[in-house]
């Protein structure tokens, strides 16, 4: 199967896709990921007993900031003015599920913003918990919803 990559020019060089002719539409994307950790780490989360403080609040703010800056972090990603970003956590027995939803009115989608939000939220949780759990891992980062209307 031969596919043309939109971010490669005819000469094979990287390029930012021109979206100027596309209509402005409502765009929404949702991404998920998971920080897998030990049961003792989950107890520390629930008891607010982590050495670095309230990890979920810090990770929530970090994820929102990251989603807003995806265009600065990913070289060929268009900078977008986001209208809404939401980071949610579900603390489970063996890990923390992270969801990021991003929305805007734009000519291009917000998938990278949602994925970046989850990624940085997970990295922030990892950073805040690494003193108590050396076996943590981040897994399952993926896009689960993409809407344009």
N, C-alpha and C positions, 0 to 999 in steps of 0.2 A: 504494500500500500504506500503510495507516494503522497505525502502531505506537504503543503507549503506552510512554513512557519511565518506568522505575521510579524514577528519581531526581527526577521532577517531580511536584508535587502537582497537584490539580485546578485550582488557581489559577495554575499555571505556575511556582510558586516551587520552588527547589531543596530537596530533603529527603533525609535519610538513610533508607534502606530499613529497615523493621523486620524483622529476621530471627529474632526471639524464638521464633516458632512452628516454625521449621525444626529438624529433628533434627541433632544433632552427628554429623558424619561425617568420615572421613579425607578430606582434600583435598590435592591435589598439582597444581602447575602448573609448566610449564617455558617459559621465554622465551629468545629468542636475539636477537643483534644483532651488528654488526660495525664495527670501527674500520678504515677503509681508510687505508693509509699507504704511503709510498714504500719501496722496497727498502732504502735506507740506514737508514731507521728500524727496519726489521725486523732488520737486522744489528746495530744498536745495542742492541736488545732482547736478542738472542741473546748478544751480547758483554757484557751488563750494563754498557754504556757510556753510559747516559743521564745527563745532568747532575743530575737529581733522584733518582737511585738506582733501586732495584728496583721498577719500575712495576707489574709483574704482582702482586706481593705486596700492595702498597699498594692497588691497584684491587680485589683480591679482598676485602680487609678492608672497604673502602669499600662495595662492593656488598652484602656481608652486612649491614653496619650499615644501609644504606638500605632493604633488604628488611624488616628488623625495624621500621623507622620509617615505612613506607608510610602507615599510618593517621594519622600526624601531618603528612605532606606533602601528601596528597591529601584535600581537604576532606570528601568524602562517603564515603570509604573507612573500613570498620570496622577498629578496631585489633585485631590478632590476635596471640596468643602463638604464635610459630612453633616447631615442634619440630625443624625441619631447614631449613637454607639452604645451598646449595652453589653456588659460582661456579667455572666452569671456563673455561679459555682454550685455544684452538688457534692457535698462531702459524703463519701461512701466508706464502707468498711476498709477497703484497701486502696483508696485513692481519691482524687478530687477531679471531677469532670468539669471542664471549662467550656463555656459557650460564649461566642461573640457574635452579635447581630449588628450589622452596619447598614445604614440607609442614607440615600441622597437623591437628588434630582441631577442627573448628569448624562453625558454622552457615552460613558463607559461604565462598566460594572464595578462593584465594590468587594469582589472576592478577595483581593489581596489585602484590603483593609481588615476584613473579618479574620483572615488567616493570620495576619500580623498581630492582631489583638490577642488571639488565643496564644500564639507563640510567646509573646512577651509576658503575658500573664503567667504562663507556665514557667518561663525562665525566672520570673520574679519569685514565684512560690518556691522553686528549686533553690534559689539563692537564700531565701529566708529560712529554709529548712535544712540546708546542707550540714549544719553543725550537729543536728540530731539524727540524721538519716543519710548514710553514705550509699544506700542501695536504691535510691529513687531513680526513676526514669520517666521520660516524657514520651508518650506514644499516641498514636491514633489521630494525628493532626490531619483534618480533612474538611472539605467543603461539603455541607449537607443541604444547602438551599441556595438557589440563585434565581432571582425574580426580576424581570423588567416589565413594566406596564405603562 
